[in-house]
Amino acid sequence: MKVQLDCFPCFLKQALIALRLGTNNEVLQETILKEITDYIKTADTSMPPAYTTTFIHRKIRQMLGGDPFAEIKAKYNKLALELYDKLTNITSNSGNPLLTASKLAIAGNVIDFGIFTSIDIESTINRALNNELEVDDSEEFIKSVSEINEILYLLDNAGEIVFDRILIETLIKANKRVKAVVKGSAVINDATMFDAEEAGLTGVCEVIDNGSDAVGTILQWTSKKFQDEFNEAQMIISKGQGNFETLLHSRKNIYFLFQSKCRVVSKELGLDNGAMLLMKG
């Protein structure tokens, strides 16, 4: 998937969201916004948008002197944990816990403050549970899970990680060994090891980081340890649009669980914005 013309205004919009979260100083916001336009002007349109977005957010963190998403990540980890017991009961009492947990994990992907400024978690959960997925490869997914022993689970956002915990716990109950992957350091509102600890995930399964601060999973920018894990994985669950953008052409046994949140991705898939997908790679 490559940078399209519609990506250019989105680069600016995402930068502005980060700046308004990171500082109330409009002079500083303006200074940084002008600075990051250099990355937009030189965007490599032969590559996925995640490459340019990575450069933009590195510059924003550098010029702000910290992570603009730290506070909102903590807030949504807490909010998601307040839903944990309810969602766990829904999963356990459903006729198909693995499918239900997968749908909840997709619902949790709405927690994305790199794109949105406000979200409605409850309505998204209801939509996921009460409607068909727009792309539904769940039969192949469930069959694939039944045939393997180990799963590499690529996490996406803070807050969302609590929904992932429910799916991971469901997989573990099915006697699968799950290794979850967080980012090596802060980028947008993606989950790091700190978020995995806050969400209680480190007490559920092994959690490793990918050694990178890139948006999505840009393999050549990750650690050798992670690359070895990725290459040897029997099955990969990939959460989020950024991972979809960067791993779309992977030849691995990979399933993408996410919501399509922008015109470029939705157009590529032939879907409406907000579509929910459990898609075989």
QUITABEL-V840760 format. One record per pair of residues at least 4 apart in sequence whose C-alpha atoms are under 8 Angstrom apart, sorted by the first residue. I is the first residue (numbers start at 0). J is the second residue. Records with the same first field share a line. If there is no record, write none. Layout:
I = J, J
This chain:
0 = 46, 47, 48, 244, 245, 247
1 = 44, 45, 46, 47, 48
2 = 6, 42, 43, 44, 45, 46, 47, 48
3 = 7, 44, 263
5 = 9, 262, 263
6 = 10, 48, 263
7 = 11, 39
8 = 12
9 = 13
10 = 14, 39, 52
11 = 15, 32, 36
12 = 16
13 = 17, 113, 114
14 = 18, 32, 55, 56, 59
15 = 19, 28, 32
16 = 20, 112, 113, 114, 116
17 = 21, 59, 67, 68, 113, 187
18 = 22, 28, 59, 67
19 = 23, 28
20 = 67, 68
21 = 63, 66, 67, 68
22 = 27, 28, 63, 67
23 = 28
24 = 28
25 = 29
26 = 30
27 = 31
28 = 32
29 = 33
30 = 34
31 = 35, 59, 62
32 = 36
33 = 37
35 = 39, 55, 58, 59
36 = 40
37 = 41
38 = 42, 51, 54, 55
39 = 51
42 = 51
43 = 51
44 = 48
46 = 50
47 = 51, 244, 245
48 = 52, 244
49 = 53, 213, 214, 215, 241, 244, 245
50 = 54, 213, 214, 217
51 = 55
52 = 56, 214
53 = 57, 186, 212, 213, 214
54 = 58
55 = 59
56 = 60, 186, 187
57 = 61, 186
58 = 62
59 = 63
60 = 64, 65, 66, 67
61 = 65
63 = 67
66 = 185, 186
67 = 187
68 = 72, 187, 188
69 = 73, 188
70 = 74
71 = 75, 188
72 = 76, 157, 158, 188, 194
73 = 77, 157, 158, 194
74 = 78, 158
75 = 79, 110, 157, 158
76 = 80, 157, 158, 159, 160, 161, 194, 197, 198
77 = 81, 158
78 = 82, 158
79 = 83, 158, 159, 161, 162
80 = 84, 158, 161, 198
82 = 86
83 = 87, 161, 162, 165
84 = 88
85 = 89
86 = 90, 103, 165
87 = 91, 165
88 = 92
89 = 93, 99
90 = 95, 96, 97, 99, 100
91 = 96
92 = 96
93 = 99
95 = 99
96 = 100, 169
97 = 101, 141, 166, 169, 170
98 = 102, 137, 141
99 = 103, 128
100 = 104, 162, 165, 166, 169
101 = 105, 166, 256
102 = 106, 127, 128
103 = 107, 124, 127, 128, 162, 166
104 = 108, 159, 162, 163, 165, 166, 256
105 = 109, 127, 238, 256, 257, 258, 275, 276, 277
106 = 120, 123, 124, 127, 257, 258, 275
107 = 120, 123, 124, 158, 159, 160, 162, 163
108 = 155, 156, 159, 238, 239, 257, 258
109 = 118, 120, 123, 159, 258
110 = 118, 120, 156, 157, 158, 159
111 = 115, 156, 188
112 = 116, 117, 187, 188
113 = 187, 188
114 = 260
119 = 123
120 = 124
121 = 125
122 = 126
123 = 127
124 = 128
125 = 129
126 = 130
127 = 131, 132, 275
131 = 135
132 = 274, 275, 276, 277
133 = 270, 274, 275, 276
134 = 275, 276, 277, 278
135 = 276, 277, 278
136 = 140, 277, 278, 279
137 = 141, 277, 278
138 = 142
139 = 143, 279
140 = 144, 254, 279
141 = 145
142 = 146
143 = 147, 234
144 = 148, 234
147 = 175, 233, 234
148 = 174, 175, 176, 233
149 = 175, 176, 177, 178, 232, 233, 234
150 = 175, 176, 177, 178, 232, 233, 234, 235, 236
151 = 177, 178, 179, 180, 228, 229, 232, 233, 234, 235, 236
152 = 177, 178, 179, 180, 235, 236, 237, 238
153 = 179, 180, 181, 235, 236, 237, 238
154 = 160, 163, 179, 180, 181, 190, 237, 238, 239
155 = 159, 160, 181, 189, 190, 215, 238, 239, 242
156 = 160, 188, 189, 190, 239
157 = 161, 188, 189, 190, 191, 194
158 = 162, 198
159 = 163
160 = 164, 190, 194, 195, 198
161 = 165, 198, 199, 200
162 = 166
163 = 167
164 = 168, 198, 199, 200, 203
165 = 169
166 = 170
167 = 171, 177, 204
168 = 172, 203
169 = 173
170 = 174, 175, 176, 177
171 = 175, 176, 177
176 = 204
177 = 204, 205
178 = 204, 205, 206, 207
179 = 204, 205, 206, 207
180 = 206, 207, 208, 209
181 = 189, 190, 191, 192, 195, 206, 207, 208, 209
182 = 186, 189, 190, 191, 192, 208, 209, 210, 211, 212, 213
183 = 191, 192, 208, 209, 210, 211, 212
184 = 191, 210, 211, 212
185 = 189, 190, 191, 212
186 = 212, 213, 214
187 = 214
190 = 194, 195
191 = 195, 208
192 = 196, 206, 207, 208
193 = 197
194 = 198
195 = 199, 200, 201, 206
196 = 200, 201, 202
199 = 203
200 = 204, 206
201 = 205, 206
208 = 225
209 = 221, 222, 224, 225
210 = 220, 221, 222, 225
211 = 220, 221, 222
213 = 217, 220
214 = 241, 242
215 = 239, 240, 241, 242, 243, 244, 245
216 = 221, 241, 242, 245, 246
217 = 221, 245, 246
218 = 226
221 = 225, 226
222 = 226
223 = 227
224 = 228
225 = 229
226 = 230
227 = 231
228 = 232
229 = 235
230 = 251
233 = 252
234 = 251, 252, 253
235 = 251, 252, 253, 254
236 = 253, 254, 255, 256
237 = 242, 243, 253, 254, 255, 256
238 = 242, 243, 255, 256, 257
239 = 243, 255, 256, 257, 258
240 = 244, 257, 258, 259, 260
241 = 245
242 = 246, 247
243 = 247, 255
247 = 280
248 = 280
249 = 253, 280
250 = 280
251 = 280
252 = 279, 280
253 = 279, 280
254 = 277, 278, 279, 280
255 = 276, 277, 278, 279, 280
256 = 275, 276, 277, 278
257 = 275, 276, 277
258 = 273, 274, 275, 276
259 = 264, 265, 270, 271, 272, 273, 274, 275, 276
260 = 264, 265, 272, 273, 274
261 = 265, 272
262 = 266, 272
263 = 267
264 = 268
265 = 269, 270, 271, 272, 274
266 = 270, 271
270 = 274
